[in-house]
Amino acid sequence: MARDDFARIAGAFLIGGLVGSVVAILYAPQSGRETRQEISKKAKKVKRRAQEVAEETVDTIGSFIEEVSEKTSEIISSGKDVTEDVKRDIIGAIEKSQKALEKEKARLSKLLSR
């Protein structure tokens, strides 16, 4: 939502600047040729600035994507490590349980054979 607001504000700013430039040029005391040249110059400036803003936005989004990708990789790696640790713990607990069951089985067999 904040991105939408930013885009609207940036768009309004650019359009306002363009309209203001055109109005200022039209009311300036110049010949038609000079006015057309000024309009052309201002339009090129606005176009360049819009390209700069677009490039900055793309760079910002690219950086954000890289950060998210790195964090995701870190989480996956730590998840794998945790999974291996948990698996080892579970296997160890099962082995201990099996030993305890064997011990109890032997004890019960001994008691029953009396």
C-alpha positions as CSV (number, residue, x, y, z in Angstrom):
1,M,0.0,0.0,0.0
2,A,2.8,2.4,0.8
3,R,4.4,1.7,-2.6
4,D,1.1,2.6,-4.3
5,D,1.0,5.9,-2.3
6,F,4.7,6.6,-3.2
7,A,4.0,5.9,-6.9
8,R,1.0,8.2,-6.9
9,I,2.9,11.0,-5.2
10,A,5.9,10.6,-7.5
11,G,3.6,10.5,-10.6
12,A,1.7,13.6,-9.4
13,F,5.0,15.4,-8.8
14,L,6.3,14.6,-12.2
15,I,3.0,15.6,-13.9
16,G,2.8,18.8,-11.9
17,G,6.4,19.7,-12.8
18,L,5.7,19.1,-16.5
19,V,2.5,21.1,-16.5
20,G,4.2,23.9,-14.6
21,S,7.1,24.0,-17.0
22,V,4.7,24.1,-20.0
23,V,2.6,26.9,-18.5
24,A,5.7,28.9,-17.7
25,I,7.2,28.5,-21.1
26,L,3.9,29.4,-22.8
27,Y,3.6,32.6,-20.9
28,A,7.2,33.6,-21.4
29,P,7.9,36.4,-23.9
30,Q,9.6,34.4,-26.6
31,S,9.1,33.6,-30.3
32,G,7.2,30.4,-31.2
33,R,10.5,28.7,-32.3
34,E,12.2,29.5,-29.0
35,T,9.1,28.3,-27.1
36,R,9.1,25.0,-29.0
37,Q,12.8,24.6,-28.2
38,E,12.2,25.2,-24.6
39,I,9.3,22.8,-24.5
40,S,11.5,20.2,-26.2
41,K,14.3,20.8,-23.6
42,K,11.9,20.6,-20.7
43,A,10.3,17.4,-22.0
44,K,13.8,15.8,-22.4
45,K,14.7,16.8,-18.8
46,V,11.4,15.3,-17.5
47,K,12.0,12.2,-19.5
48,R,15.6,11.8,-18.2
49,R,14.4,12.4,-14.6
50,A,11.6,9.8,-15.1
51,Q,14.2,7.3,-16.4
52,E,16.5,8.0,-13.4
53,V,13.6,7.5,-11.0
54,A,12.7,4.3,-12.7
55,E,16.3,3.0,-12.6
56,E,16.6,3.9,-8.9
57,T,13.3,2.1,-8.2
58,V,14.6,-1.0,-10.1
59,D,17.9,-0.9,-8.2
60,T,16.0,-0.6,-4.9
61,I,13.7,-3.5,-5.8
62,G,16.7,-5.6,-7.0
63,S,18.5,-5.0,-3.7
64,F,15.4,-5.9,-1.8
65,I,15.1,-9.2,-3.8
66,E,18.8,-10.0,-3.1
67,E,18.3,-9.5,0.6
68,V,15.2,-11.7,0.7
69,S,17.0,-14.3,-1.3
70,E,20.0,-14.3,1.1
71,K,17.8,-14.5,4.1
72,T,15.8,-17.3,2.6
73,S,19.0,-19.3,1.9
74,E,20.2,-18.7,5.4
75,I,16.9,-19.9,6.8
76,I,16.9,-23.0,4.6
77,S,20.5,-23.8,5.6
78,S,19.8,-23.4,9.3
79,G,16.6,-25.5,8.8
80,K,18.7,-28.3,7.3
81,D,21.1,-28.1,10.2
82,V,18.3,-28.2,12.7
83,T,16.7,-31.1,10.8
84,E,19.9,-33.1,11.0
85,D,20.3,-32.3,14.7
86,V,16.7,-33.3,15.4
87,K,17.1,-36.5,13.4
88,R,20.2,-37.4,15.3
89,D,18.4,-36.7,18.6
90,I,15.4,-38.8,17.6
91,I,17.6,-41.7,16.5
92,G,19.5,-41.5,19.8
93,A,16.3,-41.5,21.8
94,I,15.0,-44.5,19.8
95,E,18.2,-46.4,20.4
96,K,18.1,-45.6,24.1
97,S,14.5,-46.7,24.2
98,Q,15.4,-50.0,22.5
99,K,18.2,-50.7,24.9
100,A,15.9,-49.9,27.9
101,L,13.2,-52.2,26.4
102,E,15.7,-55.0,25.9
103,K,16.9,-54.6,29.5
104,E,13.4,-54.7,30.8
105,K,12.5,-57.7,28.6
106,A,15.6,-59.5,30.0
107,R,14.5,-58.6,33.5
108,L,10.9,-59.8,32.9
109,S,12.1,-63.0,31.3
110,K,14.4,-63.6,34.3
111,L,11.5,-62.9,36.8
112,L,9.1,-65.1,34.8
113,S,11.5,-68.0,34.6
114,R,11.8,-68.3,38.4
